[in-house]
Amino acid sequence: MPTTQTLNNTATDVAAPATVSNAFGGKRRRKMAKRNELSLTSQIVKWTILGALSLIMIIPLYIMVISAFKSQAEILNNPLGISPATFTLEYIQRALTSEAFNVVGAYGITLLFVVLVSVFCVLLSAPVAYVIARGQRKWHLALLLLFVSGLFIPSQMTLIPVVFVLRVLGLMGTIPGFVLFETALTLPVTIFLFSAYLRTVPREIDEAAAIDGAGKIRAFWSCIFPLMRPTVATVVVLHSISVWNDFVNPQIVLGPGSGIYTVTTGVYAAIGQYSTEYTTVFPTLLLAVAPAIIFFFFMQRFIIGGLAAGATKG
């Protein structure tokens, strides 16, 4: 039979690991609690910063929207509030029918630029990106770097040489000249996105098209290009908003003398002499930015999806 001393030793041996386990368990729980506390603190800081940045961007937009439906006195006395008693569509209707700013005409001209720039951008960039993505020589990489280097040059720095070139070609102050300039500005980022996405497309598709007797051009437009729809949608959305909001380039390339006004240059010409007449300024600004905001709201998912499509190589 075991003695009392043996039983005590056995109990001590059993209790020792349990004590050590409890000690390690308690230490682990304290670490997890501390980690959760730090995570909660970082979450609070992150959302506080994001909330502050959101307010900085939302408040000016909010003021512009509500001020478009208020009188001059109400804008000055109550800039952040609006009530049903002061709400009116009179100033929006006046801006729509204003002789100083033809909203419908500006919409049409700007939409024409958006469509032409998007079409030419895709037609020119897609084949170039395909050659770069499928090429395996050093000059293919050099060609990509050449186009990507255009991202580091602000468009304003190219305006002076562009003006000289367009004057020599006789395209200064014309729609073709402006479309060519805007299309050239879109090529670097478009070729970069297209080439990144095409690297994720399997080369077996090209080989299968070649076996079926298709040449490289037909294989690209018939088999590869339809697969690029997510990235094409992203490019179209980004460049559409860019062209719609552009002010400096149309103001200089087209110029007031051409009589061709985009939404931004038309707003500038319309409210330039009425900068303190807020019942003219705010409704006109709202009419100018509303289509871009609505377009971006419904198309933003294509931006995220298109950028993520070429993020990893499949």
C-alpha positions, -999 to 999 in steps of 0.1 A, spaced: 0 0 0 12 35 -8 23 55 22 11 90 31 44 105 19 40 89 -15 5 101 -19 16 137 -10 44 136 -35 21 123 -62 -4 151 -55 24 177 -56 36 163 -90 1 165 -104 -6 200 -91 27 215 -103 19 213 -141 -16 226 -134 -2 256 -116 23 262 -144 -5 259 -169 -27 283 -150 2 308 -148 8 306 -186 -29 308 -192 -33 339 -171 -4 355 -189 -19 346 -223 -52 361 -213 -36 393 -201 -18 396 -234 -50 390 -254 -68 415 -232 -41 441 -238 -41 433 -275 -79 437 -277 -76 470 -258 -49 483 -283 -71 471 -312 -101 490 -298 -80 521 -294 -66 519 -329 -102 514 -343 -114 545 -324 -85 566 -336 -90 553 -372 -127 560 -373 -122 594 -357 -97 604 -384 -119 590 -412 -150 608 -397 -131 641 -395 -119 638 -431 -154 629 -443 -168 660 -426 -142 682 -443 -153 669 -477 -190 666 -471 -197 700 -454 -187 721 -485 -208 698 -507 -238 701 -482 -235 739 -482 -235 740 -520 -265 718 -523 -288 735 -498 -277 770 -509 -289 763 -544 -325 763 -530 -323 794 -508 -325 831 -512 -295 854 -508 -306 866 -474 -311 831 -461 -277 820 -474 -260 848 -455 -281 845 -423 -284 807 -421 -257 791 -442 -259 756 -426 -297 752 -423 -327 750 -446 -364 748 -439 -395 741 -460 -405 777 -457 -373 789 -474 -369 760 -499 -375 771 -535 -368 758 -570 -368 793 -585 -331 798 -587 -325 763 -602 -350 771 -629 -334 805 -635 -300 788 -638 -314 763 -663 -327 791 -685 -299 816 -680 -286 833 -712 -251 836 -695 -247 799 -692 -264 774 -716 -265 743 -693 -279 720 -720 -253 730 -745 -224 727 -720 -237 692 -711 -237 682 -747 -202 695 -755 -187 680 -724 -204 646 -729 -191 646 -765 -155 651 -751 -160 624 -726 -172 598 -752 -145 607 -777 -116 607 -752 -128 574 -737 -131 557 -771 -98 569 -785 -81 561 -752 -93 525 -752 -86 519 -789 -51 532 -787 -40 519 -753 -54 483 -755 -32 471 -784 -1 488 -769 -7 472 -735 -12 438 -751 22 440 -769 39 451 -737 22 424 -715 29 396 -740 65 408 -748 94 392 -731 122 414 -743 139 443 -725 125 469 -749 90 459 -739 98 468 -703 115 500 -715 83 509 -735 62 504 -704 85 526 -683 84 553 -711 46 555 -709 45 552 -671 69 581 -668 41 603 -682 24 599 -649 50 620 -632 46 650 -655 18 674 -645 -5 682 -675 -1 719 -668 36 717 -676 28 704 -711 4 731 -720 28 755 -735 45 731 -759 10 716 -767 -2 751 -776 27 756 -800 21 722 -816 -16 727 -820 -11 762 -836 13 747 -861 -12 720 -869 -41 745 -871 -60 727 -843 -58 754 -816 -93 763 -804 -109 733 -821 -126 701 -808 -102 677 -825 -72 695 -810 -87 693 -775 -97 657 -779 -62 647 -790 -46 665 -761 -70 650 -735 -65 615 -751 -27 618 -748 -31 627 -711 -50 595 -705 -25 571 -722 0 566 -694 -24 554 -666 -45 535 -691 -16 515 -706 -3 508 -670 -37 494 -659 -43 474 -691 -8 458 -691 -11 449 -655 -44 432 -661 -33 414 -693 -5 398 -674 -31 379 -655 -48 366 -687 -34 331 -695 -13 328 -727 -31 296 -735 -59 317 -749 -36 333 -775 -23 298 -784 -58 284 -788 -67 313 -810 -36 307 -831 -44 270 -835 -79 280 -848 -62 302 -874 -67 336 -859 -39 362 -863 -26 382 -834 -49 412 -841 -80 391 -844 -70 370 -814 -67 401 -793 -99 419 -803 -120 387 -804 -107 367 -775 -86 389 -752 -103 423 -753 -137 409 -741 -120 397 -710 -108 432 -702 -142 446 -695 -136 452 -657 -105 473 -664 -120 490 -694 -150 500 -672 -126 514 -646 -106 534 -672 -138 548 -687 -152 559 -653 -119 575 -642 -113 594 -674 -150 605 -678 -149 622 -644 -115 637 -652 -126 652 -685 -159 664 -670 -141 682 -641 -112 696 -662 -110 734 -663 -74 745 -671 -70 725 -703 -102 735 -720 -99 771 -708 -64 774 -725 -67 750 -755 -102 760 -765 -102 795 -752 -131 819 -748 -127 830 -784 -137 796 -798 -172 798 -784 -169 762 -772 -176 759 -735 -175 728 -713 -194 726 -681 -165 740 -660 -155 768 -684 -191 777 -689 -196 780 -652 -166 802 -649 -178 825 -677 -213 826 -663 -206 834 -627 -173 854 -632 -192 887 -631 -217 875 -605 -193 861 -579 -212 877 -550 -247 868 -563 -250 835 -545 -284 828 -559 -266 825 -593 -234 809 -581 -247 780 -561 -274 767 -585 -250 769 -614 -223 750 -595 -248 724 -585 -260 719 -621 -223 715 -631 -212 689 -605 -245 669 -601 -240 647 -632 -204 638 -622 -215 630 -586 -244 608 -597 -222 590 -623 -195 583 -598 -221 571 -572 -234 544 -595 -201 535 -612 -177 534 -582 -180 496 -579 -164 493 -614 -134 513 -602 -127 490 -573 -134 459 -593 -113 469 -622 -83 479 -600 -85 447 -580 -88 426 -612 -51 431 -621 -38 433 -586 -28 396 -585 -15 373 -612 -37 343 -618 
